[in-house]
Amino acid sequence: MVGRLGPAPEKGNRPHRQELRQDVGTGPKDAVRKPWENPMYRLLSLFFIVLNACSFTGLPGHGDDAGPVPDPGLVISPVEDAGAAGLRDWGPEPPDGGAGRCGDGIHQGNRLPIHERYEECDDGNDDETDGCTTACRRPVLGMAVGSYHSCVLGADRRVRCVGQNTSGQLGRRGDPTPWEYGFARVRNLGPVTKVVGTGGTHTCALEESGTLKCWGSSWAGQLGGGARDNRTEPTIPAGMEGEIADVWAGGNTTIARKADGSTWCAGNNNDGQCGADTREARELVFIPSPNLDPFTEIVVGTQHVCGIDGEQQLWCWGRNGTGGEIGTGDSRARSTVPFQVEFVDNVTQVAVGDDHTCALHGEGVVSCWGVNWAGQLGVGRGPNSRQPQVVQGLSGVTQIIANYHQTCAIGPELGLRCWGWNDFGQVGEPTGRKVRTPHDPAVDEGAHQSVRLFMGRFTVCSLGLDGRVFCWGMNPFGALGRAQAGGIIPEANPMETGRRFLSLSGGNRHSCGVGTDRKVYCWGINPDGQIGDGTVSVAFTPKRAGTLTAVEEVAAGGRHSCARLQNGEVYCWGDNQQRQLGLGIADEKVPSPTRVAAMPAASQVAAGQDTTCAVGQDQLLYCWGSDNYGQTGQVEGAQTRSTPSPVVGLTGVTQVSMWSRTVCAVTGAGQLYCWGDNRQGQVGIGSRGSGATQGVWEPEVVQFHAQGIQPAVRRVVTGGEHVCAELMDQSLNCWGRNSEGQLGDMTTDRRLQPTPVGAFSNLVDFSLGLYHSCLINRTNPGAGPGVARCVGWGVYGQLGDGFSRNRRASVPVVNLPPVKDLALTRYGSCALADDGQVFCWGYSGQGNLGGGSDLQEWIPGPMLPVH
């Protein structure tokens, strides 16, 4: 029964616990055979190279030679974790005689939940190319991995999707749901030859009939439907029916090739991504892009695009940032038409990240150029490069792929290698540290033989020789296809610790608190030693930072932390690449608290993304670390300061705040000053920075009114790119970025000056994260805790209202008792009750909420069958 399902088993038969066989031949399995010695590896490698070149067009359709593949319509319930051992009884071991084994030619009677030993098919032979692999899987013909969702093209030419669905990107019709953990078939699609949509929130599929259909987000018009309305089911863009030969998509841009050879583009064209010598923020319908007609292959990134012509020459267009990612070799800001990248030729593949580009050229050589802050060029620690850098240690590469700030490559002898940004484990290295040279993720303990890679913004998937797909990276919405998510907790939950705290501080992806014993405890991501326990291991629960005692205050920053003792001494630890620890040393990281000897006795300390400031007991403000936006308050052009330096012209300071790269300080007279990053108008002076003047290099008085007396400020708090200040009358004013409604003024309009967002008679505390804000207000006068409310970005549940959505109006945090202190991170929130107990909500991955989460999503694991 080659290529066809075996007979149905008797009622009551169950899958068994025996592992799937990798080889069903008559002889013993060769445990030491190298992957490239396996003829099937070479055959499938060639098979997928042909698939890539042909964009899946012209391959045998379902039913040509693979046999019928029924769609059982199984969808995993979100409450069922198919990967959890013991969740369901899989029954006794099969009887002797071989019945029930993968490879015995009998298709088992599978049932929910789908387990990794589930049989999609069983034809009883070892032919990997007949539509049923030796692992009893149907071949995966293609994938599209977005920001938080994944879609798989199966051998039956149907598309099934899983993960986040807020924009309808799963194609399930009806009102969008926050996320779905189980694969389900996309409706209103005929047989499909290609599915695309990497790194974004939309998906497109090319049907065998030549019709293009797209669904999901149309924020920038990338669906080509003439409007910005999201679509929850596949829709045909105007002029795209029965005429399309190929399609490419990424970020918020879609490019299609018609059968007549003409090329068309829709979506984000702000930097000329359409290559049509135009710049429009949104192309709502497909526009002709004749400059792209010569390219046989196109790769679409978030802000730049590259193509390979028939002469194997590489061309790129779109944004050209500080790293020169489009290969012009100069500092031009962009190119709205294709520019030939002359420093590489004989290019067979190109990989496009957010701000870097890699090319596979010559005899399997990989060269990269662009930004290198996360090691995405693969050449070790080094500056950005406008010229190609050859990635060492790679040979015989057959595929390269990039997205965001990470890159991967595969080859028959090389195996799988990845490098670059690794905050969510997308490089496959479990500490979360940046990986600056090619790294082996050791998928399936090294047994996985990769034949094709797929990459989203925070996720990597690898299709193996045995037909299994392994995925790793960020998984808050189930995009890894494991029938579970990486932990969205949208309501307040008590931290799983008996420890009690006096105060809290939230950084980028770690938090710290001062315990009632006056010691510092931190939890969360730890690749740079920001937890302070002397390691670089993730802290799932609060870990003590060094041996500090008599601590008065702690401040968690981007990748570092600082503490102020009761005697005024300041200690810092963690990332020191920008000298933000103030130690005057060049060490890249210091994983244990170390005294900032050059800092005078302090009355407060604040840690930003890669800069630190402290108020001295002399009421002078001292800053050190990165100065790329002028945040140290010194002279324009300074880059880093390795020791504390007084901010010029600022005296009488009583309070300072810094979460990212904008600094604000209040004086004893109630005067508010801000400086640093002003790209969203967060300095509050009525204008925003751009181009060469993105930062404000010295303290500026915040303009509450165009003229007249400025009100006195009680305290100020900064967030990712927004700021809020409480006036003496307890009214709250906010300004800066407001894209997610984080200012709480019921709009998403950017505010360049302070805007009143409410008056509170008993305001206890307020705190800002990356794009969300929370405050505590008492209902009764006097001292004591109050009720917490949050507003803004909430897709990770960080608003605590029980949902996964943004809010323009503040909502109360569910299941939270009265609290007195707040600490917001990038993806979560924590609050401190009057008795010292900590409650947290949001994304729980990598210890973000201090709740003992694990590293399962960081470790490459098998995607469950999609049927």
Number of C-alpha atoms within 10 A of each C-alpha: 13 18 24 20 21 17 13 12 15 9 7 7 17 19 23 20 14 12 11 18 15 16 17 18 14 6 7 8 12 8 7 6 9 13 19 16 11 12 10 17 21 15 15 19 22 14 13 19 16 14 18 16 13 17 21 20 20 10 14 12 16 18 13 9 13 19 17 15 20 10 11 9 11 17 18 22 16 15 9 17 20 22 18 13 10 8 11 13 10 15 12 11 12 16 8 7 7 10 16 23 23 32 26 16 22 21 25 25 18 19 13 13 20 23 22 16 19 24 25 23 25 28 24 25 21 19 16 22 16 17 25 29 26 26 26 31 24 29 24 20 22 25 26 28 32 28 22 25 34 31 31 24 25 21 25 22 23 23 29 22 29 29 30 27 25 20 23 26 35 35 30 23 17 10 12 19 16 17 24 25 27 29 29 21 23 21 16 12 21 17 18 26 29 28 29 24 30 30 30 24 29 36 33 26 29 30 24 21 15 20 22 30 24 29 29 28 24 27 19 23 26 37 36 30 24 16 16 18 15 22 25 26 20 25 19 17 20 13 15 19 16 16 16 23 23 27 24 23 30 30 27 29 31 29 26 25 23 21 13 9 16 17 25 24 30 30 30 26 28 18 22 24 35 36 27 20 17 16 18 15 14 21 26 23 20 25 16 19 21 15 16 27 16 15 20 16 23 25 22 27 28 24 25 33 30 29 26 24 17 10 13 18 19 30 23 30 29 29 25 26 20 16 23 25 33 33 28 21 19 14 12 13 14 21 22 21 20 23 19 18 18 12 13 18 16 15 21 22 25 27 25 31 27 23 25 32 32 27 26 24 20 12 12 18 18 28 22 28 27 29 25 24 17 21 25 36 34 30 21 18 15 14 13 19 20 23 19 21 16 17 18 14 14 19 18 16 21 22 25 24 26 29 29 22 25 32 30 26 27 24 22 21 14 17 23 27 22 28 30 29 24 28 24 24 26 33 32 27 23 23 20 23 22 21 23 23 20 25 19 17 22 16 21 13 8 11 12 20 24 27 27 27 23 23 28 29 26 26 30 28 26 27 24 22 26 25 22 25 25 24 29 29 31 27 28 26 26 26 35 33 30 30 29 26 22 24 21 23 23 26 20 25 20 20 19 16 13 10 14 18 23 22 23 25 26 30 27 25 25 32 32 33 28 25 20 14 13 18 23 30 24 29 28 30 28 30 23 25 27 39 36 30 22 17 17 21 20 25 25 24 21 24 18 21 25 18 11 18 15 14 22 21 26 30 26 32 31 23 27 32 35 30 31 25 21 16 12 20 19 29 24 29 32 31 25 29 19 22 24 34 36 29 25 18 12 11 13 14 20 22 26 22 25 20 18 19 15 15 23 18 19 22 22 25 27 26 33 30 22 26 33 33 29 30 25 21 16 14 19 21 29 23 29 29 29 25 27 21 25 27 35 35 27 20 13 17 11 16 15 19 22 22 21 25 21 20 20 15 11 17 15 19 23 22 23 25 25 28 33 25 28 30 33 28 26 23 21 15 12 19 18 28 23 30 27 28 27 29 21 21 25 35 35 28 22 18 16 21 18 13 8 7 14 18 25 23 24 20 24 16 16 20 20 20 14 10 7 8 9 15 15 18 23 21 25 26 23 30 29 23 25 32 32 26 24 22 17 13 13 18 17 22 23 28 30 31 25 25 16 20 24 35 33 26 21 16 15 16 15 17 22 22 24 23 20 18 16 13 14 16 14 18 20 21 20 25 24 30 29 22 25 31 30 29 21 25 22 21 13 11 10 8 10 15 23 23 18 28 20 28 29 30 26 25 22 25 26 38 35 31 24 20 18 22 18 22 22 20 16 23 16 18 21 17 14 20 17 18 25 26 25 27 25 32 31 24 27 31 30 28 29 26 23 18 11 19 18 29 24 28 32 32 26 27 29 35 24 32 34 28 24 20 19 16 18 15 27 27 21 27 22 21 22 22 21 28 23
